[in-house]
Amino acid sequence: MRIVVVEDNQSLRKGIAYRLTDDGHAVNALGDGEEANRFLAQEECDLVILDINLPGMDGLEVLTNLRRRNDPRPVILLTARSATEDRVRGLDAGADDYLVKPFAMDELAARVRALARRKDVVPKRSINLGQLTLDIETPQLLRGSEIVEVPRRELSVLIALAAADGSPVSKEALLDNVYGIGSETDDKVVEVYVSRLRKRLADDGIKILVRRGIGYALVAEH
């Protein structure tokens, strides 16, 4: 699934994005309400994870605007507020589910799976890349029934790029996917992994493009 995460706390936003990407989803992570409002008015996704307390425009207003456009995409609200009236306001505004901070990532993942089942959307467990198949559960890269040998860290970069479905992924996000949130590893190591992947996958028609100032995007010829 393609999931939009809107959360102004950078550490939490990165943690949610890392977990969802690891589960095989494509993630767009935003930190501002007005930015999210514009993004959701223009871009497609399958599910929205939306914090209530946001700079620029609060999450309830973003949600209200979404429903005013008759947009049926499911929304999970996040908030530090635990009062019953806040939960009621969120659900009345059109939220499909609600999580109070702090919460376990396993619980969030379970809520995402539940909404996916309700909307008949099945999370991807494998991704076709032209002649190759990226098995996210194993994880491994296959050419037909043959396993393509890819070192673990390069494979982590490939999974993050493939899950983004053509959208650019920042160096920081790729680094988090390889080493975990908060790693102090120099992001130049990502350039090394991308360079190796380009050489390894060139004969299969897979390109990794640079989106200057944004990150890398994977393109597979079909």
PEKA-V648620 format. One record per helix or strand of 2 or more residues. SS is the DSSP state (H for helix, E for strand). FROM is the first residue (numbers start at 1). LEN is the number of residues. If there is no record, write none. Layout:
# PEKA-V648620
ss->{SS SS}
from->{FROM FROM}
len->{LEN LEN}
This chain:
# PEKA-V648620
ss->{E H E H E H E H E H E E E E H H H E E}
from->{2 10 26 33 47 59 74 84 97 105 126 132 140 146 152 171 188 206 215}
len->{5 13 5 10 5 10 6 9 4 14 4 4 4 3 12 9 17 6 6}
